[in-house]
Amino acid sequence: MTIDYLSLTNTIKALSESGKVKLIDKLLDILRHNEIPKSAKNKKKNDITTSHFAVDLNDTEIDEIIEVLQEIQLQFVGEDGDGNDQDYYYYLELIDRWV
């Protein structure tokens, strides 16, 4: 599985809000060591925001990440449809990247 830089860093931020230190450490290690080399034609080789990373987590760890993101996402569902749709769909997209 691979994941892009922004999704990875946004997941780290979400996990920090939930106190998931072990998962955060693993994702930070992925950021440091698992960057996938960019092609020779890539014009943004030095721009980490365009990077992708190989994710070497087990299914249980990925499930835990998805669960945390889903819990955060549910905070944006309001009663009578008055929730924050933008944040709700932001987390939905982030979850999709981990599935």
Biopython code that builds the backbone (N, CA, C, O; Angstrom):
import numpy as np
from Bio.PDB.StructureBuilder import StructureBuilder

atoms = [
    (1, "MET", "N", (0.842, -1.169, 0.000)),
    (1, "MET", "CA", (0.000, 0.000, 0.000)),
    (1, "MET", "C", (0.890, 1.236, 0.000)),
    (1, "MET", "O", (1.932, 1.269, 0.654)),
    (2, "THR", "N", (0.463, 2.243, -0.740)),
    (2, "THR", "CA", (1.171, 3.523, -0.745)),
    (2, "THR", "C", (0.193, 4.630, -0.354)),
    (2, "THR", "O", (-1.021, 4.498, -0.508)),
    (3, "ILE", "N", (0.753, 5.711, 0.150)),
    (3, "ILE", "CA", (-0.065, 6.853, 0.538)),
    (3, "ILE", "C", (0.737, 8.123, 0.281)),
    (3, "ILE", "O", (1.963, 8.132, 0.392)),
    (4, "ASP", "N", (0.032, 9.186, -0.061)),
    (4, "ASP", "CA", (0.696, 10.443, -0.372)),
    (4, "ASP", "C", (1.070, 11.206, 0.905)),
    (4, "ASP", "O", (0.545, 10.939, 1.986)),
    (5, "TYR", "N", (1.984, 12.152, 0.748)),
    (5, "TYR", "CA", (2.527, 12.915, 1.870)),
    (5, "TYR", "C", (1.439, 13.628, 2.669)),
    (5, "TYR", "O", (1.405, 13.531, 3.896)),
    (6, "LEU", "N", (0.557, 14.337, 1.985)),
    (6, "LEU", "CA", (-0.457, 15.118, 2.697)),
    (6, "LEU", "C", (-1.409, 14.220, 3.487)),
    (6, "LEU", "O", (-1.783, 14.554, 4.611)),
    (7, "SER", "N", (-1.795, 13.103, 2.920)),
    (7, "SER", "CA", (-2.664, 12.173, 3.643)),
    (7, "SER", "C", (-1.952, 11.611, 4.863)),
    (7, "SER", "O", (-2.551, 11.451, 5.927)),
    (8, "LEU", "N", (-0.685, 11.317, 4.702)),
    (8, "LEU", "CA", (0.097, 10.775, 5.810)),
    (8, "LEU", "C", (0.247, 11.799, 6.935)),
    (8, "LEU", "O", (0.047, 11.468, 8.103)),
    (9, "THR", "N", (0.594, 13.028, 6.593)),
    (9, "THR", "CA", (0.774, 14.048, 7.633)),
    (9, "THR", "C", (-0.563, 14.434, 8.278)),
    (9, "THR", "O", (-0.608, 14.712, 9.477)),
    (10, "ASN", "N", (-1.634, 14.454, 7.511)),
    (10, "ASN", "CA", (-2.946, 14.755, 8.079)),
    (10, "ASN", "C", (-3.423, 13.628, 8.998)),
    (10, "ASN", "O", (-4.111, 13.875, 9.989)),
    (11, "THR", "N", (-3.059, 12.415, 8.668)),
    (11, "THR", "CA", (-3.391, 11.281, 9.532)),
    (11, "THR", "C", (-2.607, 11.378, 10.843)),
    (11, "THR", "O", (-3.152, 11.116, 11.915)),
    (12, "ILE", "N", (-1.352, 11.749, 10.757)),
    (12, "ILE", "CA", (-0.542, 11.929, 11.967)),
    (12, "ILE", "C", (-1.177, 12.985, 12.871)),
    (12, "ILE", "O", (-1.246, 12.812, 14.087)),
    (13, "LYS", "N", (-1.632, 14.064, 12.272)),
    (13, "LYS", "CA", (-2.282, 15.130, 13.046)),
    (13, "LYS", "C", (-3.545, 14.594, 13.738)),
    (13, "LYS", "O", (-3.770, 14.866, 14.917)),
    (14, "ALA", "N", (-4.355, 13.843, 13.009)),
    (14, "ALA", "CA", (-5.584, 13.284, 13.580)),
    (14, "ALA", "C", (-5.265, 12.307, 14.707)),
    (14, "ALA", "O", (-5.939, 12.302, 15.737)),
    (15, "LEU", "N", (-4.251, 11.488, 14.514)),
    (15, "LEU", "CA", (-3.875, 10.524, 15.544)),
    (15, "LEU", "C", (-3.334, 11.222, 16.784)),
    (15, "LEU", "O", (-3.526, 10.741, 17.901)),
    (16, "SER", "N", (-2.666, 12.342, 16.596)),
    (16, "SER", "CA", (-2.135, 13.071, 17.751)),
    (16, "SER", "C", (-3.266, 13.626, 18.609)),
    (16, "SER", "O", (-3.136, 13.714, 19.831)),
    (17, "GLU", "N", (-4.363, 13.997, 17.978)),
    (17, "GLU", "CA", (-5.531, 14.472, 18.720)),
    (17, "GLU", "C", (-6.173, 13.350, 19.529)),
    (17, "GLU", "O", (-6.884, 13.606, 20.501)),
    (18, "SER", "N", (-5.919, 12.113, 19.126)),
    (18, "SER", "CA", (-6.483, 10.952, 19.814)),
    (18, "SER", "C", (-5.458, 10.254, 20.706)),
    (18, "SER", "O", (-5.772, 9.248, 21.342)),
    (19, "GLY", "N", (-4.238, 10.782, 20.755)),
    (19, "GLY", "CA", (-3.207, 10.229, 21.639)),
    (19, "GLY", "C", (-2.673, 8.871, 21.226)),
    (19, "GLY", "O", (-2.278, 8.083, 22.086)),
    (20, "LYS", "N", (-2.651, 8.578, 19.946)),
    (20, "LYS", "CA", (-2.182, 7.279, 19.448)),
    (20, "LYS", "C", (-0.678, 7.336, 19.159)),
    (20, "LYS", "O", (-0.257, 7.326, 18.002)),
    (21, "VAL", "N", (0.118, 7.396, 20.222)),
    (21, "VAL", "CA", (1.559, 7.636, 20.123)),
    (21, "VAL", "C", (2.283, 6.553, 19.324)),
    (21, "VAL", "O", (3.136, 6.873, 18.497)),
    (22, "LYS", "N", (1.962, 5.284, 19.554)),
    (22, "LYS", "CA", (2.653, 4.196, 18.848)),
    (22, "LYS", "C", (2.413, 4.280, 17.344)),
    (22, "LYS", "O", (3.340, 4.101, 16.554)),
    (23, "LEU", "N", (1.177, 4.551, 16.952)),
    (23, "LEU", "CA", (0.876, 4.681, 15.519)),
    (23, "LEU", "C", (1.556, 5.908, 14.932)),
    (23, "LEU", "O", (2.060, 5.865, 13.810)),
    (24, "ILE", "N", (1.570, 6.988, 15.678)),
    (24, "ILE", "CA", (2.240, 8.207, 15.206)),
    (24, "ILE", "C", (3.711, 7.917, 14.957)),
    (24, "ILE", "O", (4.253, 8.311, 13.925)),
    (25, "ASP", "N", (4.360, 7.235, 15.890)),
    (25, "ASP", "CA", (5.777, 6.898, 15.729)),
    (25, "ASP", "C", (6.007, 6.055, 14.478)),
    (25, "ASP", "O", (6.980, 6.263, 13.754)),
    (26, "LYS", "N", (5.113, 5.110, 14.227)),
    (26, "LYS", "CA", (5.260, 4.265, 13.031)),
    (26, "LYS", "C", (5.088, 5.089, 11.750)),
    (26, "LYS", "O", (5.817, 4.893, 10.778)),
    (27, "LEU", "N", (4.123, 6.008, 11.756)),
    (27, "LEU", "CA", (3.913, 6.840, 10.564)),
    (27, "LEU", "C", (5.073, 7.816, 10.359)),
    (27, "LEU", "O", (5.457, 8.089, 9.221)),
    (28, "LEU", "N", (5.623, 8.335, 11.436)),
    (28, "LEU", "CA", (6.796, 9.211, 11.315)),
    (28, "LEU", "C", (7.991, 8.430, 10.767)),
    (28, "LEU", "O", (8.781, 8.961, 9.987)),
    (29, "ASP", "N", (8.115, 7.182, 11.176)),
    (29, "ASP", "CA", (9.180, 6.330, 10.649)),
    (29, "ASP", "C", (8.978, 6.097, 9.148)),
    (29, "ASP", "O", (9.943, 6.086, 8.383)),
    (30, "ILE", "N", (7.734, 5.912, 8.735)),
    (30, "ILE", "CA", (7.433, 5.759, 7.303)),
    (30, "ILE", "C", (7.834, 7.026, 6.549)),
    (30, "ILE", "O", (8.399, 6.949, 5.458)),
    (31, "LEU", "N", (7.544, 8.186, 7.128)),
    (31, "LEU", "CA", (7.932, 9.454, 6.492)),
    (31, "LEU", "C", (9.455, 9.561, 6.331)),
    (31, "LEU", "O", (9.945, 10.081, 5.328)),
    (32, "ARG", "N", (10.182, 9.072, 7.311)),
    (32, "ARG", "CA", (11.647, 9.178, 7.274)),
    (32, "ARG", "C", (12.303, 8.168, 6.333)),
    (32, "ARG", "O", (13.339, 8.455, 5.734)),
    (33, "HIS", "N", (11.693, 6.976, 6.204)),
    (33, "HIS", "CA", (12.418, 5.888, 5.542)),
    (33, "HIS", "C", (11.750, 5.252, 4.330)),
    (33, "HIS", "O", (12.390, 4.470, 3.627)),
    (34, "ASN", "N", (10.485, 5.562, 4.064)),
    (34, "ASN", "CA", (9.775, 4.800, 3.038)),
    (34, "ASN", "C", (9.321, 5.630, 1.837)),
    (34, "ASN", "O", (8.357, 5.267, 1.164)),
    (35, "GLU", "N", (9.995, 6.721, 1.569)),
    (35, "GLU", "CA", (9.605, 7.516, 0.402)),
    (35, "GLU", "C", (9.891, 6.731, -0.875)),
    (35, "GLU", "O", (10.969, 6.161, -1.045)),
    (36, "ILE", "N", (8.930, 6.716, -1.740)),
    (36, "ILE", "CA", (9.082, 6.020, -3.019)),
    (36, "ILE", "C", (9.805, 6.966, -3.989)),
    (36, "ILE", "O", (9.397, 8.116, -4.151)),
    (37, "PRO", "N", (10.865, 6.490, -4.628)),
    (37, "PRO", "CA", (11.594, 7.358, -5.558)),
    (37, "PRO", "C", (10.693, 7.870, -6.682)),
    (37, "PRO", "O", (9.839, 7.152, -7.202)),
    (38, "LYS", "N", (10.914, 9.122, -7.031)),
    (38, "LYS", "CA", (10.138, 9.739, -8.116)),
    (38, "LYS", "C", (10.819, 9.446, -9.445)),
    (38, "LYS", "O", (12.022, 9.195, -9.502)),
    (39, "SER", "N", (10.040, 9.483, -10.496)),
    (39, "SER", "CA", (10.588, 9.207, -11.824)),
    (39, "SER", "C", (11.540, 10.324, -12.247)),
    (39, "SER", "O", (11.502, 11.430, -11.708)),
    (40, "ALA", "N", (12.371, 10.018, -13.197)),
    (40, "ALA", "CA", (13.337, 10.988, -13.698)),
    (40, "ALA", "C", (12.651, 12.183, -14.345)),
    (40, "ALA", "O", (13.225, 13.271, -14.394)),
    (41, "LYS", "N", (11.439, 11.997, -14.840)),
    (41, "LYS", "CA", (10.709, 13.072, -15.512)),
    (41, "LYS", "C", (9.976, 13.993, -14.540)),
    (41, "LYS", "O", (9.456, 15.033, -14.945)),
    (42, "ASN", "N", (9.931, 13.623, -13.275)),
    (42, "ASN", "CA", (9.219, 14.428, -12.284)),
    (42, "ASN", "C", (9.930, 15.769, -12.100)),
    (42, "ASN", "O", (11.129, 15.816, -11.824)),
    (43, "LYS", "N", (9.181, 16.848, -12.256)),
    (43, "LYS", "CA", (9.760, 18.185, -12.163)),
    (43, "LYS", "C", (9.806, 18.699, -10.722)),
    (43, "LYS", "O", (10.375, 19.758, -10.456)),
    (44, "LYS", "N", (9.215, 17.957, -9.807)),
    (44, "LYS", "CA", (9.176, 18.393, -8.407)),
    (44, "LYS", "C", (9.854, 17.363, -7.504)),
    (44, "LYS", "O", (9.299, 16.975, -6.475)),
    (45, "LYS", "N", (11.043, 16.924, -7.884)),
    (45, "LYS", "CA", (11.750, 15.894, -7.119)),
    (45, "LYS", "C", (12.057, 16.331, -5.696)),
    (45, "LYS", "O", (12.073, 15.500, -4.788)),
    (46, "ASN", "N", (12.299, 17.608, -5.485)),
    (46, "ASN", "CA", (12.654, 18.096, -4.150)),
    (46, "ASN", "C", (11.447, 18.551, -3.343)),
    (46, "ASN", "O", (11.605, 19.023, -2.217)),
    (47, "ASP", "N", (10.261, 18.422, -3.888)),
    (47, "ASP", "CA", (9.037, 18.840, -3.208)),
    (47, "ASP", "C", (8.396, 17.625, -2.547)),
    (47, "ASP", "O", (7.762, 16.809, -3.216)),
    (48, "ILE", "N", (8.562, 17.512, -1.246)),
    (48, "ILE", "CA", (8.052, 16.334, -0.526)),
    (48, "ILE", "C", (6.538, 16.234, -0.584)),
    (48, "ILE", "O", (5.987, 15.142, -0.442)),
    (49, "THR", "N", (5.856, 17.350, -0.790)),
    (49, "THR", "CA", (4.392, 17.298, -0.831)),
    (49, "THR", "C", (3.870, 16.520, -2.032)),
    (49, "THR", "O", (2.687, 16.183, -2.086)),
    (50, "THR", "N", (4.734, 16.234, -2.987)),
    (50, "THR", "CA", (4.330, 15.426, -4.143)),
    (50, "THR", "C", (4.789, 13.974, -4.005)),
    (50, "THR", "O", (4.652, 13.180, -4.937)),
    (51, "SER", "N", (5.327, 13.639, -2.848)),
    (51, "SER", "CA", (5.874, 12.301, -2.614)),
    (51, "SER", "C", (4.804, 11.312, -2.172)),
    (51, "SER", "O", (3.759, 11.683, -1.637)),
    (52, "HIS", "N", (5.103, 10.044, -2.415)),
    (52, "HIS", "CA", (4.285, 8.929, -1.942)),
    (52, "HIS", "C", (5.192, 8.017, -1.115)),
    (52, "HIS", "O", (6.408, 7.985, -1.304)),
    (53, "PHE", "N", (4.576, 7.285, -0.203)),
    (53, "PHE", "CA", (5.334, 6.476, 0.737)),
    (53, "PHE", "C", (4.771, 5.070, 0.799)),
    (53, "PHE", "O", (3.560, 4.863, 0.727)),
    (54, "ALA", "N", (5.676, 4.102, 0.935)),
    (54, "ALA", "CA", (5.266, 2.712, 1.105)),
    (54, "ALA", "C", (4.853, 2.521, 2.561)),
    (54, "ALA", "O", (5.618, 2.828, 3.476)),
    (55, "VAL", "N", (3.654, 2.020, 2.768)),
    (55, "VAL", "CA", (3.124, 1.811, 4.109)),
    (55, "VAL", "C", (3.344, 0.356, 4.491)),
    (55, "VAL", "O", (2.861, -0.558, 3.823)),
    (56, "ASP", "N", (4.082, 0.158, 5.576)),
    (56, "ASP", "CA", (4.379, -1.200, 6.021)),
    (56, "ASP", "C", (3.751, -1.488, 7.381)),
    (56, "ASP", "O", (4.414, -1.966, 8.302)),
    (57, "LEU", "N", (2.464, -1.189, 7.484)),
    (57, "LEU", "CA", (1.703, -1.459, 8.698)),
    (57, "LEU", "C", (0.886, -2.735, 8.511)),
    (57, "LEU", "O", (0.548, -3.113, 7.390)),
    (58, "ASN", "N", (0.575, -3.389, 9.625)),
    (58, "ASN", "CA", (-0.260, -4.574, 9.517)),
    (58, "ASN", "C", (-1.739, -4.169, 9.474)),
    (58, "ASN", "O", (-2.082, -3.008, 9.695)),
    (59, "ASP", "N", (-2.590, -5.128, 9.190)),
    (59, "ASP", "CA", (-4.023, -4.853, 9.040)),
    (59, "ASP", "C", (-4.640, -4.266, 10.311)),
    (59, "ASP", "O", (-5.506, -3.393, 10.236)),
    (60, "THR", "N", (-4.203, -4.736, 11.456)),
    (60, "THR", "CA", (-4.735, -4.237, 12.726)),
    (60, "THR", "C", (-4.410, -2.763, 12.906)),
    (60, "THR", "O", (-5.256, -1.989, 13.353)),
    (61, "GLU", "N", (-3.193, -2.371, 12.561)),
    (61, "GLU", "CA", (-2.783, -0.962, 12.683)),
    (61, "GLU", "C", (-3.558, -0.079, 11.715)),
    (61, "GLU", "O", (-3.983, 1.019, 12.073)),
    (62, "ILE", "N", (-3.737, -0.553, 10.507)),
    (62, "ILE", "CA", (-4.509, 0.217, 9.529)),
    (62, "ILE", "C", (-5.960, 0.335, 9.974)),
    (62, "ILE", "O", (-6.568, 1.398, 9.848)),
    (63, "ASP", "N", (-6.512, -0.751, 10.493)),
    (63, "ASP", "CA", (-7.888, -0.703, 11.009)),
    (63, "ASP", "C", (-8.017, 0.307, 12.148)),
    (63, "ASP", "O", (-9.025, 1.006, 12.250)),
    (64, "GLU", "N", (-7.003, 0.383, 12.998)),
    (64, "GLU", "CA", (-7.027, 1.335, 14.106)),
    (64, "GLU", "C", (-6.991, 2.775, 13.585)),
    (64, "GLU", "O", (-7.684, 3.643, 14.116)),
    (65, "ILE", "N", (-6.200, 3.027, 12.568)),
    (65, "ILE", "CA", (-6.150, 4.357, 11.950)),
    (65, "ILE", "C", (-7.521, 4.712, 11.385)),
    (65, "ILE", "O", (-8.027, 5.810, 11.616)),
    (66, "ILE", "N", (-8.112, 3.791, 10.653)),
    (66, "ILE", "CA", (-9.427, 4.030, 10.050)),
    (66, "ILE", "C", (-10.462, 4.299, 11.141)),
    (66, "ILE", "O", (-11.298, 5.191, 10.995)),
    (67, "GLU", "N", (-10.411, 3.539, 12.224)),
    (67, "GLU", "CA", (-11.360, 3.722, 13.320)),
    (67, "GLU", "C", (-11.235, 5.120, 13.936)),
    (67, "GLU", "O", (-12.246, 5.768, 14.205)),
    (68, "VAL", "N", (-10.021, 5.580, 14.155)),
    (68, "VAL", "CA", (-9.813, 6.924, 14.716)),
    (68, "VAL", "C", (-10.357, 7.985, 13.757)),
    (68, "VAL", "O", (-11.034, 8.922, 14.180)),
    (69, "LEU", "N", (-10.060, 7.833, 12.472)),
    (69, "LEU", "CA", (-10.537, 8.802, 11.486)),
    (69, "LEU", "C", (-12.068, 8.801, 11.411)),
    (69, "LEU", "O", (-12.683, 9.854, 11.251)),
    (70, "GLN", "N", (-12.674, 7.625, 11.525)),
    (70, "GLN", "CA", (-14.137, 7.546, 11.507)),
    (70, "GLN", "C", (-14.744, 8.220, 12.736)),
    (70, "GLN", "O", (-15.776, 8.884, 12.639)),
    (71, "GLU", "N", (-14.107, 8.048, 13.881)),
    (71, "GLU", "CA", (-14.594, 8.699, 15.101)),
    (71, "GLU", "C", (-14.547, 10.224, 14.958)),
    (71, "GLU", "O", (-15.478, 10.923, 15.358)),
    (72, "ILE", "N", (-13.469, 10.718, 14.392)),
    (72, "ILE", "CA", (-13.349, 12.161, 14.182)),
    (72, "ILE", "C", (-14.388, 12.617, 13.166)),
    (72, "ILE", "O", (-15.037, 13.646, 13.351)),
    (73, "GLN", "N", (-14.540, 11.856, 12.109)),
    (73, "GLN", "CA", (-15.510, 12.205, 11.061)),
    (73, "GLN", "C", (-16.919, 12.334, 11.636)),
    (73, "GLN", "O", (-17.656, 13.248, 11.268)),
    (74, "LEU", "N", (-17.293, 11.434, 12.526)),
    (74, "LEU", "CA", (-18.636, 11.448, 13.096)),
    (74, "LEU", "C", (-18.909, 12.686, 13.941)),
    (74, "LEU", "O", (-20.066, 13.033, 14.181)),
    (75, "GLN", "N", (-17.855, 13.348, 14.391)),
    (75, "GLN", "CA", (-18.031, 14.588, 15.157)),
    (75, "GLN", "C", (-18.618, 15.697, 14.288)),
    (75, "GLN", "O", (-19.159, 16.676, 14.802)),
    (76, "PHE", "N", (-18.509, 15.542, 12.989)),
    (76, "PHE", "CA", (-18.972, 16.583, 12.069)),
    (76, "PHE", "C", (-20.367, 16.301, 11.505)),
    (76, "PHE", "O", (-20.836, 16.998, 10.605)),
    (77, "VAL", "N", (-21.015, 15.277, 12.044)),
    (77, "VAL", "CA", (-22.388, 14.988, 11.652)),
    (77, "VAL", "C", (-23.282, 15.671, 12.680)),
    (77, "VAL", "O", (-23.308, 15.285, 13.849)),
    (78, "GLY", "N", (-24.008, 16.682, 12.238)),
    (78, "GLY", "CA", (-24.879, 17.412, 13.148)),
    (78, "GLY", "C", (-26.284, 16.853, 13.148)),
    (78, "GLY", "O", (-26.690, 16.141, 12.231)),
    (79, "GLU", "N", (-27.004, 17.184, 14.174)),
    (79, "GLU", "CA", (-28.413, 16.808, 14.215)),
    (79, "GLU", "C", (-29.167, 17.646, 13.188)),
    (79, "GLU", "O", (-28.828, 18.806, 12.955)),
    (80, "ASP", "N", (-30.168, 17.065, 12.590)),
    (80, "ASP", "CA", (-30.994, 17.751, 11.598)),
    (80, "ASP", "C", (-30.186, 18.247, 10.402)),
    (80, "ASP", "O", (-30.568, 19.217, 9.747)),
    (81, "GLY", "N", (-29.053, 17.569, 10.117)),
    (81, "GLY", "CA", (-28.280, 17.917, 8.932)),
    (81, "GLY", "C", (-27.520, 19.226, 9.023)),
    (81, "GLY", "O", (-27.148, 19.793, 7.995)),
    (82, "ASP", "N", (-27.279, 19.721, 10.237)),
    (82, "ASP", "CA", (-26.569, 20.993, 10.363)),
    (82, "ASP", "C", (-25.088, 20.810, 10.690)),
    (82, "ASP", "O", (-24.464, 21.697, 11.272)),
    (83, "GLY", "N", (-24.528, 19.663, 10.316)),
    (83, "GLY", "CA", (-23.116, 19.401, 10.571)),
    (83, "GLY", "C", (-22.223, 20.125, 9.583)),
    (83, "GLY", "O", (-22.700, 20.790, 8.664)),
    (84, "ASN", "N", (-20.928, 19.987, 9.784)),
    (84, "ASN", "CA", (-19.949, 20.615, 8.913)),
    (84, "ASN", "C", (-19.625, 19.639, 7.776)),
    (84, "ASN", "O", (-18.784, 18.753, 7.932)),
    (85, "ASP", "N", (-20.290, 19.806, 6.647)),
    (85, "ASP", "CA", (-20.118, 18.894, 5.513)),
    (85, "ASP", "C", (-18.687, 18.872, 5.000)),
    (85, "ASP", "O", (-18.180, 17.811, 4.638)),
    (86, "GLN", "N", (-18.032, 20.019, 4.961)),
    (86, "GLN", "CA", (-16.675, 20.087, 4.418)),
    (86, "GLN", "C", (-15.727, 19.196, 5.236)),
    (86, "GLN", "O", (-14.967, 18.416, 4.662)),
    (87, "ASP", "N", (-15.769, 19.307, 6.549)),
    (87, "ASP", "CA", (-14.904, 18.476, 7.394)),
    (87, "ASP", "C", (-15.308, 17.007, 7.333)),
    (87, "ASP", "O", (-14.451, 16.123, 7.338)),
    (88, "TYR", "N", (-16.597, 16.750, 7.276)),
    (88, "TYR", "CA", (-17.091, 15.378, 7.179)),
    (88, "TYR", "C", (-16.512, 14.702, 5.930)),
    (88, "TYR", "O", (-15.977, 13.596, 6.007)),
    (89, "TYR", "N", (-16.623, 15.366, 4.800)),
    (89, "TYR", "CA", (-16.140, 14.779, 3.548)),
    (89, "TYR", "C", (-14.619, 14.764, 3.467)),
    (89, "TYR", "O", (-14.047, 13.911, 2.788)),
    (90, "TYR", "N", (-13.964, 15.687, 4.142)),
    (90, "TYR", "CA", (-12.501, 15.668, 4.225)),
    (90, "TYR", "C", (-12.044, 14.358, 4.876)),
    (90, "TYR", "O", (-11.166, 13.668, 4.358)),
    (91, "TYR", "N", (-12.652, 14.030, 6.017)),
    (91, "TYR", "CA", (-12.268, 12.789, 6.702)),
    (91, "TYR", "C", (-12.716, 11.564, 5.928)),
    (91, "TYR", "O", (-12.045, 10.532, 5.978)),
    (92, "LEU", "N", (-13.818, 11.646, 5.223)),
    (92, "LEU", "CA", (-14.255, 10.536, 4.381)),
    (92, "LEU", "C", (-13.206, 10.237, 3.309)),
    (92, "LEU", "O", (-12.880, 9.075, 3.066)),
    (93, "GLU", "N", (-12.685, 11.270, 2.678)),
    (93, "GLU", "CA", (-11.640, 11.087, 1.667)),
    (93, "GLU", "C", (-10.363, 10.539, 2.285)),
    (93, "GLU", "O", (-9.691, 9.696, 1.692)),
    (94, "LEU", "N", (-10.028, 11.023, 3.483)),
    (94, "LEU", "CA", (-8.826, 10.529, 4.164)),
    (94, "LEU", "C", (-8.984, 9.049, 4.513)),
    (94, "LEU", "O", (-8.045, 8.267, 4.360)),
    (95, "ILE", "N", (-10.150, 8.675, 4.972)),
    (95, "ILE", "CA", (-10.429, 7.263, 5.264)),
    (95, "ILE", "C", (-10.290, 6.419, 3.997)),
    (95, "ILE", "O", (-9.704, 5.337, 4.025)),
    (96, "ASP", "N", (-10.829, 6.917, 2.897)),
    (96, "ASP", "CA", (-10.743, 6.186, 1.619)),
    (96, "ASP", "C", (-9.296, 5.905, 1.214)),
    (96, "ASP", "O", (-9.015, 4.881, 0.590)),
    (97, "ARG", "N", (-8.403, 6.785, 1.555)),
    (97, "ARG", "CA", (-6.993, 6.578, 1.212)),
    (97, "ARG", "C", (-6.355, 5.449, 2.010)),
    (97, "ARG", "O", (-5.357, 4.864, 1.589)),
    (98, "TRP", "N", (-6.940, 5.150, 3.167)),
    (98, "TRP", "CA", (-6.407, 4.086, 4.016)),
    (98, "TRP", "C", (-7.095, 2.746, 3.769)),
    (98, "TRP", "O", (-6.636, 1.710, 4.251)),
    (99, "VAL", "N", (-8.185, 2.767, 3.027)),
    (99, "VAL", "CA", (-8.918, 1.508, 2.786)),
    (99, "VAL", "C", (-8.240, 0.727, 1.674)),
    (99, "VAL", "O", (-8.696, -0.359, 1.316)),
]
sb = StructureBuilder()
sb.init_structure("model")
sb.init_model(0)
sb.init_chain("A")
sb.init_seg("    ")
for serial, (resi, resn, name, xyz) in enumerate(atoms, 1):
    if name == "N":
        sb.init_residue(resn, " ", resi, " ")
    sb.init_atom(name, np.array(xyz, "f"), 0.0, 1.0, " ", f" {name:<3s}", serial, name[0])
structure = sb.get_structure()
